[in-house]
Amino acid sequence: MIRFARAAAAVAALALLAPSSGTAASKMPAGPPIVIGAVLSITGNYAPLGEPERNALKIAETEINEHGGVGGRPLQIKILDDEGKADTAQQLTTQLVGEHVAAIIGGTLTPTTLAMTRVTNDAKIVEIYLNPTDTIWNTKNGIMKYLFEATPRNEIEATKLLTFTKNKLHGSRIAIMHDEAPYGTTGAPVVAGVAKTLGLEVVDDESFPIAATDLTAQLQKAMNAKADTLVIWTAGPAAPILVRQAKQFGYKGNIVGSTGIVSDNFLKVAGRDGYGVYADVDLNYTHPDPGQRAFLDLYRKSYNAKPSNFASFAWDAAHLLVGAMTKTKGDLSGDALSAVLTTMKPYNGTTGQFKFTATDHNGLKPASVKVCREEGAWVVIE
């Protein structure tokens, strides 16, 4: 059983899907490594997402190997940087497939994941990606057999945020502010649909470039529409700029955002203008369960920093894959790994409880999502 060093008892809740315990787990692994590839957006506009994902995978590799590896063999996670570019992500994925990796983690973004999936699906290699766009695996043509998602999907996030907006913030007129990348363009209609279900009025819908530095036009339209709540749907660097400009223009309404805004970069750029912004979060910094606490402590010890949601997604993806690999009797084919993942018992990760099925390759429920408030730090308020 995978037990995380220095916190074995605390992380027992995470070990529902893990290598078998016993003498093998107490020995350092030997033999040829089992290689998992990872293609992440470590540099570029989305570095605040990709960097913590990379960090989490490095910690996961070390901890897994310290406790027996994968069935007694060492684990190697080969991490590559796509710079947030879809064509680069596809090329790197092709490279990893040519190197016969057992599975792939990534991408960080919707467009990079879409590019990667074209390669992994043809090669019949399991891929676990790290963004909330569920239409990548749940397509019009059916479920993508080899593709799984390690983050709460857009609908879960939107439902949590807008229910909170209606019941706790008493908002009723929302303006959706989203980026022009697939993350924003696919998320915005989901937000609008959930708003309609909850009886909230969408009075404005504005898009902006992911690296926008001036959102004056979009904010003026939202304010002229008398929106009492701005709903930000982006994972790009424009989010804190939008918040700062909203405050400079005298906006007095609510501001809520998807998990994509929850980062240290937002805290730094938004400064005090970010105080009072709400977002959804999965990794509970304020009231962590034992498994989350162990991960938080381990990440802090390794990097002298607090991990973001994105680190949590990558950590869980690695452990989901390794746990599945220990149950296939040495068969690391995509068919074998997919079969295990879709029939596994519930896995309590740092993001939430995963229960994949043949028709649900996300496996997370709304209970995994919490609401946090920016108070100079992201504080979970539930």
C-alpha positions in Angstrom: 0.0 0.0 0.0 1.3 3.5 -0.9 2.0 5.2 2.4 3.4 8.7 2.3 6.6 9.2 4.3 6.4 10.9 7.7 2.6 10.8 7.6 1.7 7.1 7.1 -1.3 7.1 9.4 -2.6 10.4 8.2 -2.6 9.3 4.6 -4.4 6.0 5.1 -7.5 7.5 3.6 -5.7 8.0 0.3 -4.6 4.4 0.1 -7.8 2.8 -1.2 -6.2 2.4 -4.6 -2.6 1.6 -4.1 0.1 -1.0 -4.4 -0.1 -4.0 -2.1 1.4 -3.8 1.4 3.9 -6.1 2.9 7.7 -6.7 2.7 7.8 -5.4 -0.9 6.6 -2.0 0.2 9.5 -1.7 2.7 12.2 -2.3 0.1 13.5 0.2 -2.4 12.3 -0.8 -5.9 14.6 -2.5 -8.4 14.6 -3.4 -12.0 13.7 -1.4 -15.1 11.5 1.6 -14.3 7.8 1.9 -15.2 7.7 5.3 -17.0 4.7 7.6 -16.9 4.9 10.7 -19.2 3.5 14.1 -18.3 3.0 17.1 -20.7 2.3 20.2 -18.7 2.2 24.0 -19.3 5.2 24.8 -17.0 6.2 28.1 -18.8 4.2 30.7 -20.6 0.9 32.3 -19.6 -0.2 29.3 -17.6 2.9 28.7 -15.6 1.0 29.3 -12.3 -0.9 26.1 -13.2 1.8 24.0 -14.7 4.6 24.7 -12.2 2.7 23.3 -9.1 1.6 20.3 -11.2 5.2 19.5 -12.0 6.2 20.0 -8.4 3.5 17.6 -7.2 4.6 14.9 -9.7 8.2 15.1 -8.5 7.1 14.6 -4.9 4.8 11.8 -5.9 7.6 10.0 -7.8 9.9 10.2 -4.8 7.3 9.1 -2.2 6.1 6.2 -4.3 9.6 4.9 -4.8 10.5 5.3 -1.1 7.7 2.9 -0.4 8.2 0.1 -2.9 7.5 1.7 -6.3 5.0 0.0 -8.6 4.9 -3.6 -7.6 8.5 -3.5 -6.6 9.7 -1.7 -9.8 10.8 2.0 -9.7 8.5 4.7 -11.0 9.8 7.3 -13.3 7.7 10.3 -14.3 9.1 12.0 -17.4 7.8 15.6 -17.3 7.9 17.8 -20.5 6.9 21.4 -21.0 4.5 22.4 -23.8 4.7 26.1 -23.0 0.9 26.3 -23.2 1.0 25.5 -26.9 -1.3 22.9 -28.4 1.0 22.0 -31.3 3.9 21.5 -28.9 1.8 19.4 -26.6 0.9 17.1 -29.5 4.5 16.7 -30.6 5.7 15.9 -27.1 2.9 13.4 -26.6 3.9 11.7 -29.9 7.5 11.6 -28.5 6.3 9.9 -25.3 4.2 7.4 -27.1 7.3 6.6 -29.2 9.2 6.0 -26.0 6.6 3.5 -24.9 5.5 5.2 -21.7 2.8 3.2 -19.7 0.4 6.2 -19.4 0.4 10.0 -19.7 -0.7 12.8 -17.4 -1.8 16.1 -18.9 -2.6 18.5 -20.4 -2.9 21.4 -18.1 -5.2 23.3 -20.5 -8.2 22.4 -22.7 -6.5 23.1 -26.0 -3.3 21.2 -25.1 -5.4 18.3 -23.8 -7.4 18.1 -27.0 -4.2 18.0 -29.0 -2.7 15.3 -26.8 -5.8 13.2 -26.9 -5.7 12.8 -30.6 -2.4 10.9 -30.1 -3.1 8.9 -27.0 -6.5 7.7 -28.3 -5.0 6.4 -31.5 -2.2 4.7 -29.5 -4.6 3.3 -26.9 -2.7 4.8 -24.0 -4.5 5.9 -20.9 -4.3 9.7 -20.3 -5.5 11.6 -17.2 -5.8 15.3 -17.8 -5.9 18.2 -15.4 -8.6 20.7 -16.5 -12.4 20.9 -16.0 -13.6 20.5 -19.6 -15.5 17.2 -19.5 -16.6 17.3 -23.1 -13.0 16.1 -24.0 -13.8 12.6 -22.7 -17.6 12.8 -22.9 -17.9 13.6 -26.6 -20.8 13.7 -29.0 -19.5 10.4 -30.4 -19.4 8.7 -27.0 -17.0 8.2 -24.1 -13.3 8.3 -24.8 -12.2 4.9 -23.4 -8.6 5.8 -22.5 -9.2 9.4 -21.3 -9.9 10.4 -17.7 -10.2 13.7 -15.8 -8.7 14.5 -12.4 -10.5 17.8 -11.8 -14.1 18.7 -11.0 -15.9 19.3 -14.2 -17.3 22.8 -15.1 -20.8 21.9 -14.2 -19.9 20.9 -10.6 -17.9 24.2 -10.2 -20.6 26.4 -11.7 -23.3 24.8 -9.6 -21.3 25.3 -6.4 -20.4 28.9 -7.1 -23.8 30.1 -8.4 -25.7 28.3 -5.6 -23.4 30.1 -3.1 -23.9 33.4 -5.0 -27.7 33.1 -4.8 -28.1 31.8 -1.3 -25.2 33.5 0.5 -24.4 36.6 -1.5 -28.0 37.2 -2.6 -26.9 37.9 -6.2 -29.5 37.7 -8.9 -28.0 39.5 -12.0 -24.7 38.0 -13.2 -22.2 39.0 -15.8 -20.0 36.2 -17.1 -16.5 37.3 -17.8 -14.5 34.6 -19.6 -11.4 34.2 -21.6 -11.3 33.5 -25.4 -9.5 30.2 -25.0 -11.4 26.9 -24.9 -11.4 26.9 -21.1 -13.5 30.1 -21.1 -15.6 29.5 -24.2 -16.7 26.0 -23.1 -17.2 27.1 -19.5 -19.3 30.2 -20.2 -22.3 28.3 -21.6 -22.2 25.9 -18.7 -22.3 28.8 -16.3 -25.2 30.3 -18.2 -27.1 27.0 -18.2 -26.6 26.5 -14.4 -27.7 30.2 -13.8 -30.9 29.6 -15.7 -31.6 26.4 -13.7 -31.1 28.4 -10.4 -33.2 31.3 -11.5 -30.4 33.8 -11.9 -30.4 36.3 -14.8 -27.4 36.5 -17.1 -27.4 40.2 -18.0 -24.0 40.2 -19.8 -21.5 37.8 -21.3 -18.0 39.2 -22.1 -14.9 37.6 -23.5 -11.3 38.7 -23.3 -7.8 37.5 -24.4 -6.2 35.2 -21.8 -3.3 37.7 -21.4 -5.4 40.9 -21.5 -4.0 43.8 -19.6 -7.0 46.2 -20.1 -10.6 45.1 -19.5 -12.2 48.5 -19.4 -14.7 47.8 -22.2 -15.9 44.5 -20.8 -16.3 45.9 -17.3 -18.1 49.0 -18.5 -20.7 46.8 -20.3 -21.2 44.6 -17.2 -21.6 47.6 -15.0 -24.0 49.3 -17.4 -26.0 46.1 -17.4 -26.3 46.5 -13.6 -24.8 43.2 -12.9 -24.6 42.6 -9.1 -22.2 39.7 -9.6 -19.2 39.2 -11.9 -18.5 35.5 -12.6 -14.9 35.1 -13.8 -14.1 32.0 -15.8 -10.4 31.8 -16.7 -7.2 30.3 -15.6 -5.1 33.0 -17.3 -3.2 36.0 -15.9 -6.0 38.5 -16.7 -8.1 37.5 -13.7 -6.4 39.6 -11.1 -6.2 42.6 -13.5 -9.9 42.4 -14.1 -10.5 42.5 -10.3 -8.2 45.4 -9.8 -9.8 47.4 -12.6 -13.3 46.6 -11.3 -12.4 48.0 -7.9 -10.8 51.1 -9.6 -14.0 51.7 -11.5 -16.0 51.6 -8.3 -17.7 48.3 -8.8 -19.5 47.4 -5.5 -21.0 44.0 -6.4 -19.9 40.4 -5.8 -16.9 38.9 -7.6 -16.7 35.1 -7.9 -14.4 33.0 -10.0 -13.7 29.4 -11.0 -10.9 27.4 -9.5 -8.6 28.7 -12.3 -8.1 32.0 -10.4 -7.0 30.3 -7.1 -3.2 30.9 -7.2 -0.5 32.8 -5.5 -0.1 34.8 -8.6 -3.6 36.2 -8.2 -2.8 37.2 -4.6 0.3 39.0 -5.7 -1.2 40.8 -8.7 -4.6 41.7 -7.2 -3.1 42.8 -3.9 -5.7 44.3 -1.5 -8.1 44.7 -4.4 -8.6 41.0 -4.4 -9.9 40.9 -0.8 -13.4 39.6 -0.7 -13.3 37.7 -4.1 -14.8 34.2 -3.8 -13.8 31.1 -5.8 -14.3 27.4 -5.6 -11.5 25.2 -4.4 -10.9 21.4 -3.9 -7.7 21.2 -1.8 -9.0 22.4 1.6 -6.2 24.6 3.0 -8.2 25.8 6.0 -9.8 22.6 7.3 -7.8 19.8 5.5 -8.7 16.1 6.1 -5.8 13.9 7.1 -4.8 13.0 3.5 -4.8 16.6 2.5 -2.9 17.7 5.5 -0.2 15.1 4.7 0.1 16.4 1.2 0.2 20.1 2.3 2.9 19.3 4.8 5.0 17.4 2.3 4.7 20.0 -0.4 5.6 22.8 2.0 8.6 20.8 3.2 9.8 20.2 -0.4 9.1 23.7 -1.9 8.6 26.0 1.1 5.2 27.0 -0.4 1.6 26.1 -0.3 0.4 23.8 -3.1 -2.4 25.0 -5.4 -5.5 23.1 -6.6 -3.4 22.3 -9.7 -0.8 20.5 -7.6 -3.6 18.4 -6.0 -4.9 17.4 -9.5 -1.5 16.1 -10.6 -0.8 14.3 -7.3 -4.1 12.4 -7.6 -3.5 11.6 -11.2 -0.2 10.0 -10.4 -1.6 7.9 -7.6 -4.7 6.9 -9.6 -2.4 5.6 -12.3 0.0 3.8 -10.0 -2.8 2.3 -8.0 -4.4 0.9 -11.3 -1.0 -0.4 -12.4 -0.7 -2.6 -9.3 -4.0 -4.3 -10.1 -3.4 -5.4 -13.7 -1.1 -8.3 -13.0 1.7 -6.8 -15.0 -0.5 -5.8 -18.0 0.1 -2.1 -18.5 -1.9 -1.8 -21.8 -4.4 1.0 -22.1 -7.2 -1.6 -22.2 -6.1 -3.1 -18.9 -5.6 0.2 -17.1 -8.9 1.6 -18.4 -10.7 -1.5 -17.2 -9.3 -1.2 -13.7 -9.9 2.6 -13.4 -13.6 2.2 -14.4 -14.3 -0.6 -11.9 -12.2 0.6 -9.0 -13.5 1.2 -5.5 -13.8 4.8 -4.4 -10.4 6.5 -4.1 -10.1 9.3 -1.6 -7.7 11.7 -3.1 -6.6 15.2 -2.1 -9.0 16.7 -4.7 -12.0 14.6 -3.6 -13.4 11.1 -3.8 -13.0 9.6 -7.3 -15.3 6.8 -8.5 -14.8 6.3 -12.2 -17.3 4.2 -14.1 -17.7 3.2 -17.8 -19.8 6.3 -18.3 -18.2 8.7 -15.9 -14.5 9.4 -16.5 -14.5 12.2 -14.0 -15.9 10.4 -10.9 -16.1 13.5 -8.6 -19.2 14.8 -6.9 -20.2 18.4 -5.8 -19.1 17.6 -2.3 -15.5 17.7 -3.4 -15.9 21.5 -4.2 -15.6 24.1 -1.4 -16.0 27.9 -1.5 -13.0 30.0 -0.5 -12.6 33.8 0.0 -9.5 35.9 -0.7 -8.3 37.4 2.5 -4.6 37.9 1.6 -4.7 34.1 1.4 -7.3 31.7 0.0 -9.5 30.8 3.1 -12.1 28.1 2.9 -15.2 29.4 4.5 -17.4 26.3 4.5 
